[in-house]
């Protein structure tokens, strides 16, 4: 787990490296430098450096890749489903 302290309320919270890696992979940037973590207490957005989390992200890289593959598969299925619905509506 990645420990972080909120800059506003000073509360410590943990970030799941698999979730952080998954969210960073969904971004359109090739090498993001920061992850925007939301504090669970005060809802402030905290910039967390990716370079500080890199060791933990590398250790769960396989899980992140599996999660991304599943996400891409579901995204493609939803796209095909939406296209089929549009075609069905246009036929009526």
Backbone as CSV, one residue per row, in Angstrom:
resi,resn,N_x,N_y,N_z,CA_x,CA_y,CA_z,C_x,C_y,C_z
1,UNK,0.836,-1.174,0.000,0.000,0.000,0.000,0.887,1.246,0.000
2,UNK,0.377,2.285,-0.619,1.094,3.547,-0.715,0.513,4.489,0.333
3,UNK,1.331,4.905,1.283,0.878,5.822,2.327,1.077,7.254,1.862
4,UNK,0.059,8.082,2.134,0.128,9.486,1.750,-0.543,10.325,2.832
5,UNK,-0.056,11.544,3.026,-0.633,12.465,3.987,-1.264,13.624,3.223
6,UNK,-2.504,13.941,3.542,-3.214,15.031,2.887,-2.536,16.356,3.234
7,UNK,-2.348,17.187,2.233,-1.690,18.470,2.471,-2.600,19.432,3.219
8,UNK,-3.909,19.226,3.143,-4.857,20.169,3.742,-5.203,19.808,5.186
9,UNK,-5.674,18.581,5.400,-6.137,18.195,6.747,-5.112,17.352,7.505
10,UNK,-4.015,16.987,6.856,-2.915,16.216,7.445,-3.302,14.797,7.849
11,UNK,-4.403,14.302,7.327,-4.807,12.923,7.613,-4.028,11.976,6.707
12,UNK,-3.574,10.871,7.267,-2.864,9.862,6.482,-3.881,8.887,5.888
13,UNK,-3.651,8.522,4.638,-4.499,7.521,4.000,-3.640,6.678,3.071
14,UNK,-4.177,5.527,2.698,-3.443,4.588,1.857,-4.043,4.547,0.466
15,UNK,-3.182,4.348,-0.506,-3.596,4.189,-1.889,-3.249,2.776,-2.328
16,UNK,-4.160,2.142,-3.035,-3.926,0.803,-3.567,-3.087,0.924,-4.833
17,UNK,-1.904,0.329,-4.879,-1.039,0.487,-6.057,-1.655,-0.085,-7.338
18,UNK,-2.483,-1.124,-7.226,-3.116,-1.691,-8.419,-4.111,-0.685,-8.998
19,UNK,-4.921,-0.074,-8.136,-5.894,0.907,-8.600,-5.199,2.142,-9.175
20,UNK,-4.152,2.609,-8.494,-3.410,3.777,-8.966,-2.799,3.487,-10.340
21,UNK,-2.185,2.331,-10.485,-1.594,1.946,-11.768,-2.625,1.825,-12.864
22,UNK,-3.787,1.281,-12.530,-4.873,1.152,-13.501,-5.353,2.529,-13.953
23,UNK,-5.555,3.431,-13.019,-6.011,4.780,-13.355,-4.966,5.526,-14.178
24,UNK,-3.695,5.349,-13.857,-2.638,5.990,-14.627,-2.570,5.417,-16.043
25,UNK,-2.857,4.132,-16.209,-2.830,3.512,-17.538,-3.980,4.004,-18.403
26,UNK,-5.098,4.367,-17.783,-6.248,4.850,-18.545,-6.035,6.264,-19.087
27,UNK,-5.091,7.002,-18.509,-4.831,8.359,-18.974,-4.241,8.340,-20.378
28,UNK,-4.427,9.409,-21.102,-3.890,9.488,-22.458,-2.417,9.875,-22.488
29,UNK,-1.853,10.255,-21.347,-0.441,10.620,-21.295,0.420,9.356,-21.255
30,UNK,1.549,9.389,-21.931,2.427,8.217,-21.935,3.142,8.044,-20.611
31,UNK,3.676,9.136,-20.062,4.383,9.064,-18.785,3.865,10.160,-17.865
32,UNK,2.776,9.893,-17.152,2.273,10.915,-16.225,3.258,11.108,-15.072
33,UNK,3.358,12.331,-14.591,4.296,12.595,-13.505,3.604,12.629,-12.146
34,UNK,2.288,12.814,-12.144,1.544,12.880,-10.890,0.248,12.092,-10.978
35,UNK,-0.189,11.588,-9.820,-1.505,10.970,-9.674,-2.304,11.868,-8.741
36,UNK,-3.534,12.161,-9.094,-4.370,13.019,-8.272,-5.194,12.157,-7.325
37,UNK,-4.771,12.110,-6.085,-5.458,11.322,-5.060,-6.433,12.228,-4.311
38,UNK,-7.623,11.716,-4.063,-8.628,12.472,-3.327,-8.605,12.017,-1.871
39,UNK,-8.473,12.984,-0.957,-8.452,12.681,0.477,-9.839,12.196,0.899
40,UNK,-9.928,11.061,1.589,-11.240,10.562,2.008,-11.891,11.418,3.097
41,UNK,-11.114,12.213,3.818,-11.667,13.011,4.914,-12.197,14.361,4.424
42,UNK,-11.350,15.112,3.716,-11.743,16.475,3.346,-11.997,16.640,1.847
43,UNK,-11.816,15.606,1.067,-12.032,15.594,-0.381,-11.102,16.525,-1.161
44,UNK,-9.992,16.904,-0.565,-8.998,17.719,-1.268,-8.225,16.835,-2.241
45,UNK,-7.843,17.410,-3.358,-7.065,16.664,-4.347,-5.590,16.853,-4.042
46,UNK,-4.887,15.731,-3.891,-3.456,15.729,-3.573,-2.688,15.200,-4.775
47,UNK,-1.638,15.912,-5.158,-0.774,15.437,-6.231,0.278,14.517,-5.618
48,UNK,0.290,13.271,-6.068,1.255,12.293,-5.580,2.200,11.967,-6.734
49,UNK,3.488,12.102,-6.496,4.483,11.876,-7.534,4.539,10.405,-7.946
50,UNK,4.493,10.162,-9.235,4.561,8.793,-9.746,5.952,8.208,-9.509
51,UNK,6.975,9.043,-9.572,8.336,8.534,-9.373,8.527,7.982,-7.965
52,UNK,7.832,8.544,-6.971,7.925,8.019,-5.612,7.189,6.693,-5.462
53,UNK,6.172,6.471,-6.290,5.380,5.239,-6.213,5.870,4.176,-7.186
54,UNK,6.857,4.488,-8.025,7.247,3.611,-9.118,7.628,2.207,-8.674
55,UNK,8.331,2.057,-7.568,8.744,0.721,-7.105,7.528,-0.142,-6.786
56,UNK,6.542,0.430,-6.119,5.342,-0.337,-5.789,4.494,-0.602,-7.031
57,UNK,4.465,0.320,-7.959,3.714,0.108,-9.199,4.360,-0.986,-10.035
58,UNK,5.683,-1.026,-10.051,6.386,-2.071,-10.799,6.152,-3.453,-10.202
59,UNK,5.994,-3.523,-8.891,5.798,-4.823,-8.247,4.429,-5.432,-8.548
60,UNK,3.461,-4.609,-8.918,2.113,-5.118,-9.232,1.773,-4.913,-10.708
61,UNK,2.787,-4.813,-11.553,2.578,-4.542,-12.976,1.727,-5.614,-13.655
62,UNK,1.901,-6.885,-13.267,1.110,-7.961,-13.878,-0.379,-7.793,-13.580
63,UNK,-0.705,-7.452,-12.347,-2.101,-7.247,-11.967,-2.697,-6.049,-12.709
64,UNK,-1.899,-5.005,-12.875,-2.368,-3.811,-13.589,-2.657,-4.159,-15.042
65,UNK,-1.766,-4.924,-15.672,-1.962,-5.314,-17.066,-3.211,-6.177,-17.225
66,UNK,-3.439,-7.094,-16.281,-4.636,-7.940,-16.345,-5.901,-7.093,-16.196
67,UNK,-5.856,-6.138,-15.301,-7.002,-5.254,-15.086,-7.263,-4.394,-16.335
68,UNK,-6.195,-3.908,-16.975,-6.335,-3.113,-18.197,-6.910,-3.950,-19.337
69,UNK,-6.464,-5.196,-19.447,-6.975,-6.071,-20.507,-8.463,-6.317,-20.319
70,UNK,-8.872,-6.548,-19.088,-10.289,-6.751,-18.788,-11.090,-5.489,-19.091
71,UNK,-10.540,-4.333,-18.740,-11.207,-3.053,-18.999,-11.380,-2.832,-20.496
72,UNK,-10.325,-3.088,-21.268,-10.398,-2.904,-22.721,-11.409,-3.853,-23.348
73,UNK,-11.461,-5.091,-22.826,-12.414,-6.071,-23.342,-13.842,-5.612,-23.087
74,UNK,-14.127,-5.152,-21.862,-15.471,-4.678,-21.533,-15.829,-3.433,-22.330
75,UNK,-14.851,-2.573,-22.556,-15.080,-1.359,-23.325,-15.437,-1.706,-24.773
76,UNK,-14.733,-2.679,-25.344,-15.010,-3.106,-26.719,-16.383,-3.759,-26.822
77,UNK,-16.744,-4.576,-25.812,-18.063,-5.210,-25.811,-19.172,-4.173,-25.720
78,UNK,-18.981,-3.157,-24.900,-19.985,-2.102,-24.762,-20.126,-1.326,-26.064
79,UNK,-19.019,-1.115,-26.766,-19.061,-0.399,-28.032,-19.839,-1.193,-29.083
80,UNK,-19.589,-2.499,-29.142,-20.298,-3.360,-30.090,-21.792,-3.388,-29.758
81,UNK,-22.101,-3.462,-28.464,-23.493,-3.483,-28.026,-24.204,-2.185,-28.399
82,UNK,-23.553,-1.056,-28.196,-24.148,0.236,-28.525,-24.361,0.365,-30.027
83,UNK,-23.409,-0.139,-30.799,-23.545,-0.093,-32.251,-24.715,-0.966,-32.709
84,UNK,-24.878,-2.128,-32.086,-25.990,-3.008,-32.435,-27.332,-2.349,-32.108
85,UNK,-27.400,-1.642,-30.988,-28.637,-0.934,-30.617,-28.942,0.174,-31.624
86,UNK,-27.917,0.913,-32.050,-28.136,1.980,-33.042,-28.632,1.399,-34.353
87,UNK,-28.068,0.277,-34.764,-28.498,-0.361,-36.004,-29.937,-0.873,-35.889
88,UNK,-30.291,-1.408,-34.715,-31.654,-1.897,-34.512,-32.655,-0.745,-34.549
89,UNK,-32.288,0.394,-34.001,-33.174,1.560,-34.021,-33.313,2.123,-35.429
90,UNK,-32.235,2.085,-36.206,-32.296,2.640,-37.562,-33.097,1.747,-38.498
91,UNK,-33.204,0.448,-38.194,-33.969,-0.479,-39.022,-35.466,-0.297,-38.825
92,UNK,-35.882,0.228,-37.688,-37.312,0.389,-37.408,-37.841,1.531,-38.130
